[in-house]
Amino acid sequence: MSHAAAGYTRHGGAPVPKAGPFYRYSATFLGATMWFWLFYRAKHDWKQWVGIEHPWDHAH
């Protein structure tokens, strides 16, 4: 017996819902903000990221 005629497919993929424009633009904005922040911190703190100097190794 085949039940595919009733509109059910056993191994079919799950339907992906469509996101509204607010969610798409918000996700793009927040993702871009994250990357800009990472690049900004890398520009200023690259020596700590690489391990050349430590934050506690400065003169008082």
PyMOL commands that set and color helices and strands:
alter all, ss='L'
color gray80, all
select helices_A, chain A and resi 4-6+21-50
alter helices_A, ss='H'
color red, helices_A
deselect
rebuild
show_as cartoon
